[in-house]
Amino acid sequence: MKRYNITVNGKTYDVAVEEVGVGTAPAAPAAAPKAAAPAPAAPSAPAKAAVGEGTAVKAPMPGNILDVKVNVGDTVTVGQVLVILEALKMENEIVATAAGKITSLGCKKGDTVNSDDIIATIA
């Protein structure tokens, strides 16, 4: 096993890669070398909008908004689908990261969004 730190879009990931030879039996796993510094974990808390505005739900990747499933004023629960985002010819459900009321929508059906664009704000 070889361990690597890989940075993608400014986020660092700690990955382990196992080398497999052709026609050979897998070797017994060796102890992984101690990493110099652990890679920072992905943030688990949702991004916040400006103070007093609530929790911002951001686009995880660039793409096109195929459908908006909520309206301003709707009450949502954690995990509820807010919009359908098409990226790389795949439909991705963007879900609520907090429970509350939709205070604003940053997109509409047919819009193109970039990574970290605000999709909706929940208060």
Backbone torsions as a table, in degrees:
resi	resn	phi	psi	omega
1	MET	NA	136.3	173.4
2	LYS	-118.6	140.3	-179.6
3	ARG	-108.7	138.2	179.8
4	TYR	-134.2	148.1	167.8
5	ASN	-101.6	123.3	-177.9
6	ILE	-121.0	132.6	179.3
7	THR	-107.7	124.9	178.6
8	VAL	-127.9	121.5	-179.6
9	ASN	51.4	40.3	176.3
10	GLY	82.7	-2.7	178.7
11	LYS	-106.1	132.5	-177.5
12	THR	-98.1	133.6	179.2
13	TYR	-121.9	140.8	176.1
14	ASP	-98.4	116.5	-178.1
15	VAL	-122.9	150.3	176.1
16	ALA	-117.3	133.0	-178.3
17	VAL	-122.2	129.1	179.1
18	GLU	-98.6	129.0	179.3
19	GLU	-89.8	127.5	-179.2
20	VAL	-120.5	123.1	179.8
21	GLY	-85.5	155.9	179.8
22	VAL	-78.5	126.4	175.4
23	GLY	74.3	12.4	178.5
24	THR	-116.5	152.7	177.1
25	ALA	-74.8	145.2	179.3
26	PRO	-63.9	137.5	179.3
27	ALA	-76.5	158.5	176.4
28	ALA	-62.8	140.5	-178.0
29	PRO	-62.6	131.9	177.6
30	ALA	-92.4	157.4	178.2
31	ALA	-65.3	132.4	-179.4
32	ALA	-71.3	138.3	178.5
33	PRO	-65.7	147.6	-179.4
34	LYS	-69.4	127.8	179.9
35	ALA	-71.4	145.2	-179.3
36	ALA	-62.1	-43.9	177.6
37	ALA	-147.8	135.6	-179.7
38	PRO	-68.0	146.0	177.7
39	ALA	-71.6	142.7	179.4
40	PRO	-65.6	140.0	179.8
41	ALA	-74.9	151.3	176.8
42	ALA	-64.0	141.8	-178.3
43	PRO	-64.5	134.8	-179.6
44	SER	-96.6	-20.0	179.4
45	ALA	-83.1	142.4	178.4
46	PRO	-68.2	152.7	178.5
47	ALA	-67.5	145.2	-179.2
48	LYS	-102.9	144.9	173.3
49	ALA	-84.8	-171.6	178.9
50	ALA	-59.1	154.2	-176.3
51	VAL	-54.1	132.8	177.3
52	GLY	88.8	-7.9	-177.6
53	GLU	-95.3	-21.1	179.2
54	GLY	110.6	-161.7	-177.8
55	THR	-94.7	127.1	179.1
56	ALA	-90.4	131.3	172.9
57	VAL	-100.3	119.5	-174.1
58	LYS	-108.0	154.1	176.7
59	ALA	-68.9	127.2	-179.9
60	PRO	-77.4	-15.4	-177.4
61	MET	-159.0	160.8	176.2
62	PRO	-71.9	149.0	178.8
63	GLY	174.2	-168.1	-179.2
64	ASN	-112.4	139.0	177.7
65	ILE	-81.8	114.6	179.4
66	LEU	-86.1	-35.4	-177.2
67	ASP	-156.5	144.5	174.6
68	VAL	-112.9	119.2	-173.2
69	LYS	-92.3	-7.9	-177.5
70	VAL	-130.1	165.7	176.2
71	ASN	-125.6	161.5	175.2
72	VAL	-60.1	133.1	-179.1
73	GLY	98.4	-15.3	178.3
74	ASP	-69.1	145.3	174.1
75	THR	-93.9	131.4	-177.8
76	VAL	-124.4	159.6	175.9
77	THR	-114.3	162.2	179.0
78	VAL	-59.5	130.5	178.8
79	GLY	91.6	-7.1	179.0
80	GLN	-71.4	138.7	-178.7
81	VAL	-70.1	127.8	177.7
82	LEU	-99.4	-49.2	-179.9
83	VAL	-143.7	161.8	172.8
84	ILE	-107.9	120.9	-178.2
85	LEU	-110.9	123.5	176.5
86	GLU	-93.2	122.6	176.9
87	ALA	-141.7	132.4	-179.5
88	LEU	54.6	39.6	178.4
89	LYS	63.1	22.7	176.0
90	MET	-122.5	142.8	177.0
91	GLU	-91.4	123.9	-178.6
92	ASN	-116.2	131.0	176.9
93	GLU	-85.2	123.7	174.9
94	ILE	-98.6	120.4	-171.7
95	VAL	-110.1	161.6	178.5
96	ALA	-68.4	134.1	178.8
97	THR	-97.1	-2.5	178.8
98	ALA	-151.8	157.8	175.4
99	ALA	-90.7	146.9	177.9
100	GLY	155.5	-155.4	-177.6
101	LYS	-110.7	137.8	176.8
102	ILE	-69.9	117.0	179.8
103	THR	-97.5	-24.4	176.2
104	SER	-159.7	153.0	174.3
105	LEU	-117.6	133.3	-178.4
106	GLY	-98.7	8.5	-178.8
107	CYS	-155.0	166.2	174.3
108	LYS	-138.6	167.9	-179.1
109	LYS	-55.7	130.8	179.0
110	GLY	96.4	-12.4	179.2
111	ASP	-70.5	154.6	171.4
112	THR	-105.8	132.5	180.0
113	VAL	-121.9	156.6	175.4
114	ASN	-107.1	168.3	176.0
115	SER	-56.7	138.2	177.8
116	ASP	70.7	8.1	170.5
117	ASP	-69.2	142.8	-179.1
118	ILE	-77.5	121.9	178.5
119	ILE	-83.9	-47.2	-178.0
120	ALA	-155.8	160.2	175.1
121	THR	-121.1	132.2	-178.5
122	ILE	-118.0	129.1	177.8
123	ALA	-123.1	NA	NA
